[in-house]
């Protein structure tokens, strides 16, 4: 069970420089800090929350079995309440285990629970089909998400029944009617890549989103705009080598207007996020409001959350008048501002001049997710987010001296909270708690000297967290410590650039985007296997063998169709013969390629395949009527054995 936060940790929450204003955009993930294994722990999230009160935070991935079986669950799931809004990312591929883990974790109060379908690390993808490997099985992902949502709903109903019973007892004692507070269970969503290995076309991504959204309650996909290679590239290379295809997120918004899509990959700051959120792709119908002043701080919140063009006048919303339709708010026909004499709506704070929509994405993206950029430079990335994205009048943190002081209040009582070993080692240690703030002065004068001094102090095993700061913080100049967040002119931010050509749902755009140095089909890179190149001839032989299997299945299917027709004529047998010939040709090519992967060169192997094919074709064509019909009986078994890119 979750433990109540200690008084010290409760007091350690961010004390906003100014009171929070009602903001209808607050529940929207306009900017999120990506889940990063070993990085986005509870301590870094506390620092990020001090820097921004609005940014959505994510946990590092927690495996479902860890949630179910660990004896110290608080170490993995506990968080101070001020860290919300907060998303828990789970790893797993078993619907029952994920459902049990989600229900157990929900007691901690997470706002959303996410399934990791995008991490290419061998620590994830190679352990029980976690992470990006799940993209090849959209049907399984949908089953997992449906099971998680059902478990969360059931857990929420049980909790409400318990609360109602307690409220009834208390009310009976007081002589009044008892009522229990109602709440909604955490929302479930999916974080994924554009594709995996050879399963990397837009058509396959479209199918993945279609299957998962139709078979489960998922309506929000966070899309890392690169494909992933499960073999051949390290996790770092998977974040840099595959090309970015940001435009695919807009293509998904076009093809699934009822779903939300957040963009991840290649963006480094809240200002980059602002530019992306205000971008309309020329090929996607844009039904969001056309803003009279895109440089206004509230422009992003209004664009994502509004159903009418904002005028930023406190008295602009007419609750009795219908809001403009999506077509009337297009760039060609912008919605007209309401009259200044209008009365404010009582259902939403009128100071922002917009209301929440009904679920349409309006031809744009829902939010932006930033990973390493937020960790490597938390101040530069997040400090202006509340103003430039959510439209708040002020940001959460006035300066970094304020952030350090509040983080110290959190960190000092946290030392040794989870365990203190016999040798005196404390978990978490002072070093662990210092790690999140080491990048707080990224690129600033004195930063390198300060980090070097911190490292020397940590080697001496200091008794308290404050001792490290008191001994070293003087190395950071006062003008750096007291500098406010950088607040550029929002109307002068550079536009977000992306490819103007969007893929269509039926085409194979992006298919087989191999890493640099990998031989392409029909040619080679000139590098041998194991010498810095790609898989080489062995992979080509494997592909040829796979082609042979597919051709054989086509032959079996053709024979089955001929047998079912009952005509027994030449047309059916001719079709079988053609399919069998194709299968024989592919089999001969596979055999020759396999032989050529040994001592012969690649060209010799191809020549052998060409020489062997005609004889195999002739032999197979003669035997086609009987062999193909016999093979049809095993067609379903062959399909079950076949490993496909999209298995729904």
N, C-alpha and C positions, 0 to 999 in steps of 0.2 A: 504494500500500500504506500501511496505517496506520503512523505513526511512533511509536516508543516514547516514553512521556512522559519529559521531562527530570527529573533528580533534584529540581530545584526544584519542578516542578509536582507530582511525586509527594508530596513533603513538604508540599505546600500543601493536602492533603486535610484534611477535618474530623477533628480529634482529639476523639473523643467525651468528654464530661465523665465518663461512666461506661462500662464495657465493655458491648458489645452482648449482650443476653440472647438465647438461642434463642427465636424467636417464629414460630410457624407461620403467623401472619397477615402476615408480612413480604412474601411474594410477591404479596399481594393489593393492587390499586390502590384502597385505600379513599379516598385523596385524591390528585389529580393536578393539576399546574399546566399549564394549557392551552397548546397551541402558539400563539404570537403572532408574526406576521411582524415582524422588526426588533427584537423585544423579548426573546424567550426564546433568546438566543444562549448560547454556552458560558460567558460571563462571568456572566450573570444566573443561569444554572443552578448555577454554583459557589457563588454567594451563597445560593441557595435550599437547596442541599445542606448548607451550614453551619448553616442555621437548623433544618432537619429532616433526620434521617438516613433516615426512612421514606418520605416523600412521593415519589410517582412524578413524574419530570420528563419533559418533552417538548421536542424541538427545534422551532425554527420550521420551517415547511414548506420542503422542498428539492425543486425540480423534478427529475423523472427525468433529463432531458437534461443538467442540471447535473452530476449524479452521474456520468453516463457520459462526458461530454466535458471537464469542467474540468481544467486542468493542475495545479491546486492543491486537490486534494480534501480535504486535511487541514483547510483553512480552513473547510470546510463540515461535515465529519463528525467530526473528531477531538474527543475529550473526555478529561479525566482519569478514570481508572477509578473513582474514588470517587463519580462522579455517577450511577452505576447505583443503582437501576433507572431505565432511560432508554428512551424510545420515540422512534423516528425517524418523522416524518411526511413522506410523499412526496406530490408533486402530479403528476398526469398522468392520461391516459385511454387510453393505448395499452398493451395487455397485454404486448407484447413489450418495450417500453421500460421499463415498471415492473418486469418480471421481471429484466431485466438490471441495473437500478439497485438493486433489493433485494439481489440476489446480491452485487453489488460492495460495498454498504454493510454487509452482514452481517459482513465481515471486521473491522469496527471494534468489534464486540461489543455491539451494541444488543440489549436484551431483547425488544422488540417493534417491529414496523414497521406503520405506520398509513397508510391512504389517505384523503386529504382529500376528503370529500364534503359539506362543510358551510360552507366559506368563501364569502361572497357578494361579496367584493371584486372589482372589475372587473379587478384585476391577476391574478386567479385564474380567476373564472368566465368572463371574456371572452377567455381565452387558451387555446384548444384544448379547451374543455369541461372545465376543471378545476373543483374545488371543488363548491359546491352544485349546479351545473348537472348533475352526474352523477346526482343523485337522480332525474332524469327518465329515466334509463336503467339500471335495476337489473340487467338482463341483462349489460350491459357491465361494471358494477361487479363482478358475480360472476365474469366472465371474467378481469378484472384481478386479483382476489384469488386465484383459483385458480392463475393463472400465477405470481404472486409466491410463493405457498406452495410450488409445485412447484420453482421455481428455488432457493428457500432450502433445501429438502430436498436437492436435488441438490448444491448447494454444500457443505452440511454433510457429505454422504457422501464427497465428494472430499477434504474436509479431514481426515476421520477416516481415510481410506485413507492419506493422506500421513503422518499422525501414527502410524499403525500401522507403516508402513514404517520410519520413523525409530526407533520404539521397538524394532522387531525387530533393527535394526542395532546399537543400543546394547546390547540384551540379549545378542546374539550375542558382542559384544566382552567383556561381563562374565560370560558363561557362564550366563546365567539366561534364563527365559522372558519375553518382552516382552509387555506389555499397553498398549494405547492408551486414553487417557481418552475417554469418550463424552459427548456433549452433544446437546442438542436444538436445532433451528434456532429463530430468532426467531418468535414468534407473530405472525400478521397480524390486524388488526382494522380497523374502519371508524368514522370520526367523521362524523356527519351532522346534519342539521336535521330538524324535523318535516315540512317540505315546502318547495316552491319555487314562487313565483308562484301560478298557478291549480292546480298539482299539490300541494294542501295539505290534503287530507282524511285522517282517520285510516285509512280504507280503503286509500289509496295508500301511506301510511307502512307499514302492515301488509304490503302486497304487496312493498314494497321490502325489508323485513327478511326476509320469507319467501323471496323469490327469491335474495337474496345468501347467506343461511344454507344453503339447500338445494343451491346450485350451487357452493359454495366452502367451505373449512374455517373460515370466520369464525364465531365463537361469542360475540364481545363487540362490542357497539355502544355508542359514546359518543354520546349524543343531546343536542344543544343544543335546549332546550325552547322554541324559537321557530321560526317559518317564516322563510324568506329571500326577499327581493325582489331579483332580479337587475337590475332597472331601477327607478328612482324613489327609491331610498333609498341613502344612503351606508353604508359599513361600520359607522360609529358608530351610525347610525339603525337599522340591522339588528340591533344589540345592545340597542336600547332601545324602538323603536316597536312591533314585532310583539308581541302579548301572550304572556306565559309560559303554558305549558300543562304544568306539571310532571307532572300526573296521567297524561299519555300514557306516560311511562316505566313507571309501574306497570301500565298497560294492556298494554304490550308484555310485561312480566314475567308477566302473567296469561296472555297468548295464546301465549307462547313460554317455557314453564317450563324448558326445557333450555338457554336462552341467558342471557347476562349483559348487563345494561344499566347504564351509568353515566350520571349526571345532570349536565348542564352548563347554566348560565344562571341568573343571579339570586342565586347564593349567594356570600358574601363572606368567609367565614372557616372554619377547621376546626371551630368550634363549630356553625356552620350545617350543615356536612357531617355532624356527629355526629347532629344532630336528624333530618336526612333519612334517614340510614342506619338509624336505629332506628324509622322510621315504617312502619306497616302500613296500607295503604289498606283501608277497610272493605269494598270490593267485591272485593278480591283475596285468595284463600285464602293465609293466612300459615302456612307450615310451618317457619319458623325457630324456634329455641328461644325460649321465654318466659323472660326473664331474671329471676332472683330479686331483683336489685338493678340497675336500669338506670343508676343513678348510678355504678356501679363503672367504673373507668377501662378495664377490659377488655371492657366490654359490647359495643362495636361489633365488635371483632375476633371475639368469641365468636359474635355474632349472624350475621355474614357467613360465618364459617369453620366453625362447629360443626355437628355432626350430632346432638348431644345437648345438653340444657340444662346450661350450665356451673355448677359450684358454687364455683369458684375455690378449691378445696382441692387441695393438691399431690398428694393420693392419692385420686383420684376416678374415674379411668378404668379400666374392666375390659376388658382386651384380649380376654378369652375370651367376653364377653357381647356379643350383637348390640346395635347402637345403635338407639334408638327410631326407628320409621318416621316418615315425614313427617306422616301423619295423627295419630300419637300425640303429636306436638310442636306441635299447633295451639294457638291461644290458649284454646280451650274445654277442651282436655285436655293441659295441659303435661306434658312428660316429667319424670319424677321424678329427683332427684339420686341419684347412685350412693352406695353405702355408704362411710362414711369409712374402713372397713377394706379397701377395694379396693386392689389393687396398681396402680401406674402403668403406662401403656403404654410399651413400649420403642421404638415407632416414631415417637413424637412427644414433644416436651418436655412433661412432665407439669405443669409449673408453671403452665401456662395453662388446663388443664382442657378442651381442645377439640381436635378433629382436623379435617382438611380434608375438604370434602364431595366428592361425585362429579359435580358440574357443575350441579345444580339451583339455581335462583335463590331458591327458597323464598318467592316472592311479594314480594320486596323488590329493591332496587337493589344493584348490586355496588360502586359507588363514586361519588364526586362529583368533578367537575372544576371548578376555579376559574381564571379568566383574569386580567382586569384587577384584581380584588381582591388577587390574590397579587403582582402587579407594583407596584401603587400603595401597598400596605402589607404588605410581605413579613413583617415581624416580627409584626404583629397578626394576619395570616392564618395563618401557618405555625408560629409558635414553640411552640405547645402541641399540635401535631398528633400527635407521637409518643406523648404521654401520653393524650390524650382519644380518639384513634382506634385506635391500635395497642396501647394498654394497657401501654406501657413505664413503668417506675417513674419515670424522669426523661426530660426532653427533651434534645435534642442540644446546644443552646446555653444556657449558664447566663445570659448577658447579651449585650448588643450590643457591649460593649468586646471581648469574646472573639471575636465574629464579625468585627469590623473587623480585629483582629490576624491572624486566620487568612486572611481575604480578602487582606490585604496581602501575605502570604507567597505567595499564588497570583499576584497581579497584577503584582508588580514584575518577575519574570522573563518575564512574558508580553508586556511592551511591545516592539513591533517583531518579535514572533515570526514573523509571516507575511511581512513585507517591510519594508525601509527604502529609501525612494525617494531619488533624487539630491538633492532639495531638503531632505532630512532628515526628511520626514514618515514616521512609523512606523505600521505596521499590525500589531496594534491600537495605537491611540494611548492616551495617558494619559486623555484625555477619554472615549474609548470604555470604558475600564476603570472609570472613576469613575461612569459613568451608572447601573449597577445598584444602587449603594449610596445613591444620592441620596434614595430613599424609605424608607430603613431607619429613619428617625426621624419617620415620618409622624405629624403631629398633636402632636408633642412640643415642649416648650419649647426654643427656640433653633434649631429645624429651619430656619426661613426664613432666619435670619441666616447659618447655616452654609452653606446652599446658595448664597446670594448671594456669600459669601466664596470658596467653591470655584470659582464661575464666574469671578470676578476673577483667581484664581490660574491657572486654565486658559487665560485669554486671554494670559497671559504666557509660555505654552508651557513649562511646568516640565520639568525633565530627568527626574525620576523620579516614580513614583506616590506614594512615601512622602513626598515634599516637600509634596504637597498636603495630606495628612493631618496632618503635623507642623505645618503653618502654620495650619490651620483647626479641628482637632477640639476645641480648647479652648472653642469656642463652644457645644458641647453640654455641658450640666451633668452632673456626675458621677452625680447620682441617676438621670439618664436612661440614661447609658452602663452603669451597673451594675445597673439594674432587671432582675429575672428576668422570664420570660414570665408573662403574665397567665394565671392558672389558676382560672377560675370553678368554682363548685360545679356539677358536671355534672348532678346530679339536678334542679337548678333552671333548666336551660336551657329557653327557650321551645320549645313544640312546633313542628314543621314543618307549615305550613298549605298546603293545596291543595284544589282543587275535588273534592268528594266524588262527582261523577258522572263515570263513565268511559265513553269511546266504545266501541262494539262493532266488530268487524272488518268488518262488512258495511255500516256506515252511513257517511254523508258528513260526519260532525262536523268542523267547522273549515273547510269548503269555502269558497273564495274570500274569504279574510280580507284585504281590500284595505287599503292604508295610509290613514290619516286624510286626508280631503279628496278621495279618489278616488270618482268616481261609482259608485254601486251599480247592479246590473242592475235596470231598471224605474224608475229615478229618478236624480236628479243631486244633486251637492253644492252647486250654485249657483256653482261656480268654473269659469272658462274655462281651456282648455288653455293652458299657458305663463304662467298668472297665479297660480301657487302651488297649483293644483288637480291633479286626476288627468289621465289621458289624454283624457277627454271623448268627443266624438262620433266621433272617428276610431277609438277603441278599440271603441266600440259597433258601428260599421260592420264592423270586422274580426271581431268576435264573430258578427255576423249572417251574414257571409260564411262563417265556419267552420261555423255551423249549417246553412247551405245545402249545403255539401260533405257533411256527415254525412247529411243527409236524402237527398241524391242517392245516396250509398252504400247507404242502406237500400233505396231503390227498386231499385237494381241487384241487391242481395242477394235481395229478394223476387222479382224476375223470374227470377233464376237458380234459386231454389227451385221456382218454378212450372214452369219448363222441365224441371227434373230430375224432377219428379213424373210427367210424361208424361200427365197427365190433360187438360190443355189446357182445362179447364172454366172456368166463370164464377168459381169461388172463387179460382183462381189469378190470373186477370186482374183480378178485383176488388181483390185484395191489391196487385197491381202498380199499379193505378190509384190506390189510396189512398196508396201510398208515393210515387208520382210526383207526386201532388197536393201531398203534404207537401213534397217537394223543390222544387216550383215555388213554393209559398208562401214557403218560406225564401229561395229565390233572389230572389223579388220583394222581400221584406223587405230583403235585403242590398243589392239595387240601389237601393232607395229610401233606405236608410240612408246609402249612399255618396253619393247625390245630396244628401241632407239635411245631410251633413257639410260642405257648401260654404257657400252663402249662406243656406240656410233655417235655421230654428231646429230644435232637436231634435224638438219637437212636430210641426212641419210635415213633417219627414222621416218620422216614424211614421205620420202621416196619409196621406202618399203611399204608404207601404208597404201600408197597409190598403186603399187604393183600387186599387192595382195587383194585389193578390193574387188576387181572384176571377177576373179574366180569365185570368191565368196558370194558375190551377188548372184552368179549363175546357179550355184548349188542351192542357195537359199530360196531363190525364186521357184525352182522346181518343187521344193518340198513345202512351199508356203501353205497350200490349202490345209494340210493335216497338222503341220507344226503350229501354225498360227491359232487354229481352233483349240488345240490342246493347251496352248499357252494362255488362252483366255480364261481358263478355269482358275489360274493363279493370279489373275490381274489384281484383285483386291489385296491379296497378300503382298504383292510387289509394291503396290501403292503405299501400304502401311510401312514397308521397310524404307521407302524412299524418303530422303531428308530434303524437305523443301525450304525455301526462303520464307514463304508466308504460309503458315499452317493455321488455318482458322477452324 
